[in-house]
Amino acid sequence: MLDVRDLHKQYASQGGRPGGGVFGASLHIADGELFTLLGPSGCGKSTTLRSIAGLETPDTGHISLGDTVLFDAASGALVPLYDRDIGMVFQSYAIWPHMTVFENASYPLRVGRKKFGAADVRKRTVNVLERVGLAEYIDRPATHLSGGQQQRLALARALAREPKLLLLDEPLSNLDAKLREQMRHELKRLQRDTGVTTIYVTHDQSEALAISDRIAVMEDGRIAQVGSPRDIYNRPTSEFVAGFIGRTNLIRGDLAAAVGGGALAEVVTSTGALRCLFPAAAAARKGIAVVVRPEHVVISKDSAVDGDGNRLAGQVVSEIYLGELMEYVVATDVGTEMLVRTAPGKHIGVGDRVRLSFAPEHTVAVAGVAGA
């Protein structure tokens, strides 16, 4: 559906430092997919989105939407943004305050190159406002809408022309936490109902995990990993991805012999030898990073722990009640700390001696940061 190949866009340097941008990004996004670009500020996700939209002109690379080449540096092809079959919702929503809900939503139908009759404009606009739950506010001034309603109006305007591709640039960042969570579900439902191929940009990990079919994690203008939310979370292929997606325990160690991707192998760490899963092939080296998610650690006051997983012993130094979860920090006997998340009801408190265990398939080894 959408192909992006070897996309480069570098901004001018500032203060003697190289400018940011995108360096060699390649993506293939399938028809009907909700695809998320995720990463910290300055990683290149919005630059990638703006290049696809036509708001930025890349230095090199290729972008095509279906059979239409939108940009190709080699041939000089460049389709202007107003001729791209794309709808976009900006972080600020860009709602026109002097227009009604109807006038905002119908604007692309009234001013676009493809002309629609008045009756067709009315029918299409009412239909899209019904989809986003704003039909009852059709004649209301846009300034009289709440933040969540303005977000839905911006989405309705982007969908009015039934574009091939929908681009969403951090559309929920201006909403409070409760409304943001509610709008995630509404966005996902609406995208499923319409079937429109969607690219979503965010720095919020939980948001990306909740709504995406696939995620591309970006770091310093490059794509670090692409995969399903489960793969990105449970099978990170780099220390950056592991640390950026959710909270984690990180243990460093050495790998004595090369191992293939998907295999289990032993890593010697300061906590002892740990059986680990390697999502990607790795050569023998020092500085392997071992990642264990807090919810994958089993905590017990019993002297014996069931199973043949990796094991540690220690003392609870902190506990936090989070309602549906208890969070413990355990100082292990080998001098490291482990974060543990588990359901309440274990009757474990600060000062208790505990045993920890975590299965080898949940003990994920990735290449460590250079020099670590």
RAURPE-V493058 format. One record per residue. N is the residue number from 1. PHI is phi in whole degrees, 0 to 359 (none if undefined). OMEGA is omega in radians with two decimals (none if undefined). Layout:
# RAURPE-V493058
n phi omega
N PHI OMEGA
N PHI OMEGA
This chain:
# RAURPE-V493058
n phi omega
1 none 3.06
2 244 3.08
3 241 3.04
4 238 -3.08
5 234 3.01
6 49 -3.08
7 281 3.09
8 234 3.02
9 207 -3.14
10 246 3.11
11 274 -3.11
12 298 3.14
13 291 3.12
14 229 3.11
15 62 3.12
16 84 3.13
17 262 3.11
18 300 3.10
19 286 3.11
20 280 3.13
21 149 3.14
22 233 -3.02
23 229 3.03
24 84 -3.12
25 286 3.07
26 228 -3.10
27 217 2.92
28 232 -3.09
29 245 -3.04
30 281 3.10
31 300 3.11
32 82 -3.08
33 275 2.97
34 257 -2.99
35 247 -3.07
36 248 2.94
37 263 -3.01
38 237 3.07
39 171 -3.14
40 287 3.10
41 302 3.09
42 85 -3.08
43 276 3.10
44 107 -3.07
45 291 3.13
46 290 3.07
47 297 3.08
48 298 -3.14
49 297 -3.11
50 293 3.07
51 292 3.10
52 294 -3.12
53 290 -3.05
54 98 3.09
55 279 3.03
56 232 3.04
57 257 -3.12
58 297 3.06
59 283 3.10
60 214 3.07
61 120 -3.07
62 213 3.06
63 226 3.07
64 225 3.12
65 240 -3.01
66 63 3.13
67 270 -3.07
68 260 3.06
69 278 3.14
70 274 3.13
71 206 3.04
72 209 -3.07
73 295 -3.07
74 294 -3.10
75 266 -3.10
76 84 -3.13
77 292 3.10
78 205 3.09
79 274 3.14
80 296 -3.02
81 301 -3.08
82 285 3.09
83 256 3.11
84 271 -3.09
85 279 -2.99
86 225 2.97
87 252 -3.09
88 220 3.03
89 243 -3.11
90 271 3.12
91 302 -3.10
92 272 -3.09
93 73 3.13
94 55 3.07
95 282 3.11
96 280 -3.02
97 291 -3.10
98 272 -3.11
99 249 3.03
100 281 3.07
101 302 3.14
102 299 -3.10
103 295 3.08
104 295 -3.06
105 293 -3.07
106 273 -3.02
107 306 -3.14
108 298 3.13
109 283 -3.06
110 272 -3.05
111 243 -3.12
112 291 -3.12
113 294 3.07
114 278 -3.04
115 267 3.10
116 236 3.05
117 289 -3.08
118 302 -3.12
119 294 3.14
120 292 3.09
121 301 -3.14
122 298 -3.10
123 297 -3.12
124 295 -3.11
125 292 3.09
126 300 -3.12
127 298 -3.10
128 289 3.08
129 291 3.05
130 295 3.14
131 299 -3.10
132 263 3.06
133 77 -3.12
134 240 -3.06
135 299 -3.11
136 287 -3.14
137 253 -2.94
138 303 -3.11
139 258 -3.11
140 281 3.02
141 300 -3.08
142 300 -3.13
143 289 -3.14
144 266 3.11
145 265 3.04
146 285 3.13
147 300 3.12
148 295 3.11
149 291 3.08
150 295 3.10
151 297 3.12
152 291 3.10
153 293 3.08
154 299 3.10
155 293 3.11
156 299 3.13
157 298 -3.14
158 292 -3.09
159 269 -3.00
160 302 -3.12
161 275 -3.10
162 54 -3.08
163 289 3.05
164 289 -3.03
165 223 3.10
166 245 -3.14
167 246 -3.11
168 237 -3.08
169 257 -3.13
170 45 -3.00
171 287 -3.08
172 254 -2.99
173 292 -3.13
174 270 -3.10
175 263 3.07
176 288 -2.97
177 301 -3.10
178 292 3.14
179 291 3.12
180 298 3.12
181 295 3.11
182 296 -3.10
183 290 3.04
184 304 -3.12
185 295 -3.14
186 293 3.12
187 297 -3.13
188 295 3.11
189 298 -3.10
190 295 3.13
191 295 3.10
192 293 -3.10
193 294 -3.09
194 276 -3.11
195 73 -3.09
196 286 3.07
197 295 -2.96
198 227 2.97
199 246 -3.03
200 241 3.12
201 252 3.10
202 202 2.98
203 254 -3.07
204 270 -3.07
205 297 -3.11
206 295 3.09
207 297 3.14
208 297 -3.14
209 296 -3.04
210 284 -2.95
211 249 -2.88
212 272 2.86
213 280 3.05
214 219 -3.11
215 230 2.92
216 250 3.09
217 271 -3.10
218 250 3.13
219 219 3.07
220 52 3.06
221 82 -3.13
222 234 3.12
223 274 -3.09
224 278 -3.14
225 196 3.03
226 236 3.12
227 181 3.06
228 292 3.09
229 306 3.14
230 295 -3.14
231 294 -3.14
232 299 -3.09
233 283 -3.02
234 270 -3.09
235 228 3.10
236 296 -3.13
237 253 3.07
238 211 3.12
239 295 3.11
240 299 -3.13
241 297 3.14
242 300 -3.10
243 283 -3.09
244 279 -3.09
245 267 3.07
246 76 3.12
247 271 -3.05
248 206 2.94
249 263 -3.11
250 239 3.13
251 235 3.14
252 261 3.14
253 197 -3.08
254 239 3.10
255 254 -3.02
256 280 -3.06
257 220 -3.13
258 299 -3.12
259 220 3.14
260 276 3.10
261 296 -3.14
262 87 -3.10
263 262 3.03
264 263 3.10
265 207 -3.08
266 267 3.05
267 243 -3.14
268 272 -3.08
269 237 3.08
270 294 3.11
271 268 -3.07
272 111 -3.14
273 282 3.14
274 239 3.02
275 280 -3.00
276 230 3.00
277 265 3.10
278 253 3.11
279 299 3.12
280 235 3.12
281 300 -3.12
282 219 3.06
283 273 3.06
284 302 -3.11
285 190 3.00
286 269 3.06
287 81 3.02
288 294 3.09
289 260 3.12
290 254 -3.03
291 247 3.07
292 228 3.12
293 289 -3.09
294 303 -3.12
295 284 3.13
296 266 3.12
297 265 3.08
298 268 -3.12
299 247 -3.10
300 208 3.04
301 272 -3.14
302 291 3.12
303 288 3.12
304 245 3.12
305 243 -3.12
306 296 3.03
307 92 -3.10
308 243 -3.10
309 278 3.06
310 289 -3.02
311 225 3.04
312 217 3.04
313 235 3.13
314 182 -3.08
315 230 3.12
316 288 3.14
317 248 -3.13
318 201 3.02
319 219 3.12
320 226 3.09
321 269 -3.09
322 246 -3.13
323 85 -3.13
324 279 -3.11
325 223 2.89
326 249 3.11
327 242 -3.14
328 241 2.91
329 248 -3.08
330 245 3.02
331 275 -3.07
332 282 -3.12
333 290 -3.14
334 260 2.98
335 94 3.09
336 251 3.06
337 246 3.11
338 236 3.05
339 267 -3.09
340 231 3.02
341 238 -3.10
342 208 3.10
343 292 3.09
344 296 3.03
345 107 -3.13
346 273 3.11
347 57 3.09
348 245 -3.11
349 224 3.14
350 300 -3.14
351 97 -3.13
352 289 2.96
353 281 -3.09
354 222 3.00
355 248 3.10
356 242 3.02
357 219 3.10
358 210 -3.03
359 293 3.11
360 304 -3.13
361 290 3.07
362 253 3.08
363 251 -2.91
364 262 -3.13
365 258 3.12
366 226 3.09
367 296 3.12
368 283 3.09
369 293 3.14
370 305 3.12
371 87 -3.12
372 288 none
